[in-house]
Amino acid sequence: MRGKLVQKIWQSNPAIYAPAKYKRACRYDVFIPDRIADIEFTMSATLTGLVSEAEGAIRALNAAGGNALGPLARLLLRTESIASSKVEGMQLGVRELARAEAKTDSGQKVGTTAAEVLANIDAMVLAVDEGAAASTFDIDQITAIHRRLMERATNAKIAGVIRTNQNWIGGNDYNPCGADYVPPPPEEVEPLLQDLCADVNADLLSPLVQAAIVHAQFETIHPFADGNGRTGRALVHVVLKRRGIAPYYVPPISVAIAATRSRYIDALTSFRFDSMATWIEYFADATARSAHLAKRYLEAVQALRSRWEAKVRQLPEVPRADSTVWEVIEVLPAHPMITVPIAAAATKRSKPATYQAFEILQQAGVLVPTSTGRRNQSWEAEGLLDLIADLEDGTLDEASRSEVRSS
């Protein structure tokens, strides 16, 4: 056991509105993990090979990016955010989310679930842009990521607030007695987070092992009342970016996790109570699979973008080389459903020039309007949402890529 169980008494509370059995005092065990600095762990040759293979897959993904790194990186980050939300049970269709994203870009309101998933995208961007770039990563960066994640949730009052009460996973809603897991008591949280941040700033372990341990330890601490899983998976991106193994693209590891959620939970449990090797093996496998999937996806998006360019070149009047049309095509992978204001901001071109580009792209069949009205109009990038759906489901294969190339 990498820590200790401490038995505590939950005090009786006759005043709460609950069945009588939950009002009585009861015993429960909290888990206080060892500090990361105190963990001793030796990997077998087999596990070392798996870790090396996963890190090689991340490097291969980053080497294969080609042009337009920004839009493609955002698309993978978007996929990671959506899959991370899916792990927590927040399901939203690909097109439904894309429409919500376009509405948000236009200042319109969206549903609660959509708002929270979109906030997860913002939190991931913050994690990568600021958390990974900070000279020293500390608790303020963690709370900033959580604040961005939860600021549009129904329980937004907890955004960025480290818990001061005992929380628990499973069991009942009234007390932690009989819960599946009870994290450390509140007074232990800040020292444990300080130790975790010290490890984020270190480079003694291989990048993948470091990311695996940081994530598992964060989930073990469970420092927030809600949003721990998504915040903890964002920390994986922070570590891999800080260590330089993923300068452009971090694979959407949550895609693999969402597909194997029960194994993920079992592996996290093994980190706490049994086998570090089981957790690192799971994490390395999930990372390698997601990196290979992302590499195939980037190839498919590049092929799709070439198809868009070919459609434009088949028009009776081909736009000049400096036309806004080509710049809109370049940023499209980051915005599967796009508006003129967003495209103008992304390309740094005027709105009139962008409107003209949209007309040409619509004529070529690259952009498809999502409604007939002019007010708050958005366009869908032809073929892109289907690819995104395949990526988010973890089902992108050679047949999907062949269809893109031949269409």
N, C-alpha and C positions, 0 to 999 in steps of 0.2 A: 504494500500500500504506500503510495507516494504522498503521505500526509497522515492525518490522524482524525478519528471520529471522536467527537466530544458530545456526551449526552447532556441534554438540557431539558428543562421543564417548561412547557407552555402553560401559562397561567390561565386559570378558569376565568370566564367572562360571561356571567349570566345575562348581561345587558344586550349582547349582540343578537341580531335576528338570525337564528340558525336552529337546526334540529338540536334537541337536548344533548345528544351525544357529543356534539362539537363545542358545547359550552363548557364541558368539564376539562380540568387540567389533564395533561398527557405528556408522555416522554417522547423525545425525538433526538436524532443524532445529526449534528452539523459536521460537515467535512471541512477541515482546514488543511489545504494542500501545502506541501513543502515549497519553499521558494525555488524558483528556477535556478538560482545560483547554487543551490544545494543538491540539484539533481545529478546523479551519477548514472551514466548510460553508455554501454558499449554495443556497437552494432555488429551483427554477424556479416560475413562476407556477402551472403545472399542479399541481405537488406541494404548493404552499402551499394551493391550493384543496382538495386531497384531505385535507390535515391539518385544515383549517378545517371541512370536512364531517364528519370523524370526531369532532372535538371538539364540534361541534353535536349529533351523535347522542348523545354522552355526556350533554350538558346536557339534551337532550329526554328521555332515559331517567330522569334524576333529577327532572325536572319532572312526570313522569307517574306517580310512585309512588303517590300517594294515601295512604290510611291504612295502619296496621300496617307502618311502615317497617322496624322491627326484624326481624320474622319473614321478610319478603320479602327483605331485604338478606342475611340469613343463608342463605336458600335459593339466591340467586344466588352467594354466596360458596362454598357447598357445591358448586354446579355447576362453578364455576371450579376448585376443588380436585380434583374427580373428573376433569375434562377434562385438567388439568395432569398428573395421574398417568397418564392414558391416553396422552398424548404420549410418556411414558417406557416405554410397553408394559405398564402395570399395568391389566389389564382386569378389571372386576367388574360383574356385572349390577346393574341398578337395585334390584331387590327384594333381591338378595343383600346388597348394601351396606346397604340400609335395615334389614334384619334384624340385620346385624352392628352397626349403630349402636345399635339398640334393646338388643342384648345388652350392649354396652359400657356403655350408660347404666345397666343393671341389675347391673353388676359382673361379668358373665360374660366368659369368654375367647372370642376370635375368631381366625380364621386369620391367617397372616402377611401376606398381600396385603391383606386387609380392614383389618388393624391399621395398615398403612403408609398406605393411602389415607385412613383416618380421621385419622391423624396429620397428613396434609397439610391436612385441613380445619382442625385445631387451629393449624397453622402459619400458615395464611392469616388466621385470626381474630387471631392474635398480630400479624401484619404490619399489619393494618388498625387494630386497637385500640391497639397500643403503638408500633409502628414509625412509623405515620403521625402519631401524636399527640406523639411526642418533640420537645422543643424543638430539639434538635440530633440529627440522625440520624448514628450512627457505626458502627464495626465491631461493637461489642457488640450492636447491634440485628440485624445480619446473622447473627451467630453464634447469637443467641437464636432467630431464625426457623428456622435450620438445625437447632438442637438439638431444637426442638419437632417438626420434620419427621421427624427420623431416630431419635428416642429409642425408638420401638417397632419399628424395623427389625432385621433379622438382624445387620446390621453397626452396631449402636447405639453401639459404642465410638468411632465417628468423629463422633458427633452434636456439632455446635457446634465442631469442631476444624478449624482452618485447616490445610491440608496442609503437610507439611514434606518431601514427596517429589515427584518428577516424576510427573505423570499424563499420560494421552494418550487420544485417541478413535480407535477403529478399530484396524486392524492386528492384532497378536497380543497375548497375555496376558503376554509375558515381557520385551519391551523396546519402546521407542517407534519403533524403526526401521521405516519403512514405514507408520506410523500416518497416518490421515486428517488429524489435527490434533494438534499438541503445544502445550499452553498454556505460559505463561511459567514459568520455573524458580521454585522455592519462594522464593528470596530476593527476587524481584520482586513477590510477591503482596501483601504488606502495604502497600507504598507505592502500588500500583495501587488497592487497596481504599480507602485514605485519599483518593485523588483521586476515586474514584467517590462516596464519601460526601459530599465537598465539593460535587459536582454535584447530589446529591440535595437538599442544603440550599440550593442556588441557585435563582434564578428568572429567569435570563437568556433561556432558550429557551421556546418555547410548551410547555404541559404535555405534549402528546402526543409531540412531538419529544424532550423531555427523558426521558420514560418509555421511548421506543424506544431511545435511546442508552444509558441506564443498564442496561436489560436486555441489550442486545447486548454492551456492555462487560463486564458481569458474566459472561456466557457465555464471552466471550473469555478472561477471567482464569481461570475455572474453579477457584475457590479451595478447593473441597472434594474429597475423594476420591469422593464420590457425592452425589446430591441437588442438583446445581448447577442443573439445568433448572427444577425446581419452586421452588427458592429464588429464582432469577432472575425467574421469572414473578410471584412474590409481590411483588417489588420494583416491578413495574409498578403494582400496587395502592397501594403506599406512596407513589409519586410522584404519582399522580393524586389520591389523597386529600389529600396534603399541599398540593397546588397548589389545592385547593378546587373543582376541576372536577367531582368526583364525591363530593359530601358524603354521599349516601345509598347509591348503587349504583355499583359499578364493573362494567362489562360483563364477562361471562365470556369473555375474549379467548382463553383456551385451548381453548374449543369450536371456534373458527375455526381455531386452530393445529392441533388434533388432526385436523381434516378435510383439512388441506393440509400435512402434516408435511414432505414432501420439499421443498416450496416454502419452508417456514420455515427449514429447514437451509440451503438454497441462499442465501436472503436473508441469513441470519446470516453465511455465508461471504463474501458480497459486502461486508458491512460491514467485515470485516477486510482484505480484499485488493483490493477493486475499487471498488464504488459505494455510498456512503452513501445515495444517493437510492433505490436498489433496496430497501434494507432499510426505510427509512422509508415508502416506498410500500406495501410488503407489510404493515407494521405498522399503518398508517393504514387500509388496506382491511380487515384482520382486525378491527380495533377497531370500525369503522363497522358491519360485518356483525353482529358480536356484540352491539353496542348495539341495533340494530334488532330482532334476535332476542329479546333480553332484554325490550325494551319490549312486544313482542307477548306474551311469556310472562307478564309482570306483568298484562297485561290479561286473559289467560286464567285466571290464578290468582284475580284479583278476581272474575271471572265464576263460577268454581267455588265461591268462598266465598259468593257470593250464593245459589248453588244450595243449598249446605249450610244456610244460614239459612232458605231457603224450605221445605226439607224439615222442619226443626224446627217451623216455624210451622204446618205441616199436621198436626201431632200433635193428638190429642184435647185434651190439656192443654198449652198453650203456656207455656214457662218465663217467669218474670218478667224484666223488663229487667235486673235486677241479678244474674241467675242466673250461676253458674259456666259454664254451657253456652256462653254467648256469648263468654266469655273464652277458653275452650278453642278454639273455632272461630277466634278471632283469632290464636292462636299456632300453629295446625296447619300453616300453610305452611312453617314452619321445621322441622317434625318430621313428615315423611311417614309414618313409623312411630313411634308414640308410646306411652309407658307412663304409668301414673298418677303415679308419683313425678316424672317429668320434667314432666308437665303441671301438677302441683301447684306445682313450683318455678317454672315459667314464668309461671303466673297468680298466684302468691302466695296461693293458696287452700288450704284444708285438704284432706288426703287423703280424708276422708269426703265432703266436698262434691264433690271431683273424681271420686270413684268414682260418685257419683250422676249427675254430668254425663255420664260415659262411658256409663252405662246408657241415658240419654235419647238420646244421640247414636247409640248402637248401635241403639236402637229406630227412630230416624229414618233409618237407613241411611247415616249420615255416617261412622261408625267401624265397621270390620269387624274382628272378632277374628282374630288370626293362628293361634290354636290353641284347643283346647277346655279345656286345663288352666288353673288359676288362678295357678300359680306362675310368676313372671317373665313374666306375660302382657303382650303388646303388641297394639296395634290399628293397622290401616292406614287412613289417611285416603282415603276413596272418591274415585277419579279422579285423585288427585294424582301418584301414581307414574307413571301413563301420560303426564301432562304433562311430568314431569321427564325421562322417557326421550326424549320428543320434543325437549326443550331440549338435552339432552346430546348427542343425535345431530345437532343443528342442523337439525331437520326440522319444527319447529313452524310451521304455516301457518294460513291463514284457515279451512281446513276443520276443523282441530283445534279452533280457538276456537269455531266455529259449533256443533260437536258438544257442547262444554261448555255453551254457552248454551242449547241446545235439549233437553238430556237431562233 
